Amino acid sequence: MSNRRSVALAALAIVLWVRSAPGQVGHAPERSPYRDLPARQILLLQGGYLFGSGGSARAGPHNGPFAGIRYT
């Protein structure tokens, strides 16, 4: 059997296998035991010191302090 034929048969087998997979396993969405958390806002402050050499191209991060703020 040629290599192309083997690859084609393997691809066909995968497609047929995936098409036969069930659409949903477990609970229906309205009967799920999991509940969504309510949306809320948060302010995150972060900081520290980064250790980096810049890499062989000298284009990466270098040593130095960093700070950040994230509002979600």
C-alpha positions in Angstrom: 0.0 0.0 0.0 1.4 3.4 -0.9 2.2 6.1 1.6 -0.4 8.4 0.1 -3.1 5.8 0.3 -2.3 5.1 3.9 -2.5 8.8 4.8 -5.8 9.1 2.9 -7.3 6.1 4.7 -6.1 7.4 8.1 -7.7 10.8 7.4 -10.9 9.3 6.3 -11.0 7.1 9.4 -10.5 10.2 11.6 -13.3 12.1 9.8 -15.7 9.3 10.2 -14.8 8.8 13.8 -15.3 12.5 14.6 -18.6 12.6 12.8 -19.9 9.8 15.0 -19.0 11.5 18.3 -22.0 12.6 20.4 -22.8 16.3 20.4 -23.1 16.6 24.1 -22.0 14.5 27.0 -23.3 14.9 30.6 -26.0 17.4 31.7 -28.2 19.5 29.6 -27.3 23.2 30.1 -30.5 24.1 32.0 -29.9 21.1 34.3 -26.2 21.6 34.9 -25.0 21.4 38.5 -22.6 24.3 37.8 -23.6 27.9 38.2 -22.1 31.0 36.7 -20.5 33.4 39.1 -21.9 36.9 39.1 -19.9 39.5 37.2 -17.9 41.9 39.4 -15.2 44.5 39.1 -11.7 44.2 40.4 -8.6 46.4 40.5 -5.3 44.6 40.4 -2.0 46.2 41.3 1.2 44.3 40.7 4.9 45.1 40.7 8.3 43.5 41.1 11.7 43.2 39.6 12.3 41.4 36.3 15.5 39.5 35.7 16.3 39.2 32.0 19.4 39.2 29.8 17.6 40.3 26.5 18.5 37.0 24.9 21.0 36.5 22.1 19.2 39.1 19.9 19.2 41.6 22.8 15.5 42.2 22.0 13.9 40.4 25.0 13.3 41.8 28.5 16.2 43.2 30.5 16.7 43.6 34.2 14.6 46.3 35.8 11.6 47.0 37.9 8.0 46.7 36.6 4.6 47.8 37.7 1.1 47.2 36.4 -2.5 48.1 36.9 -5.4 46.0 35.6 -9.1 46.9 35.9 -11.6 44.3 35.0 
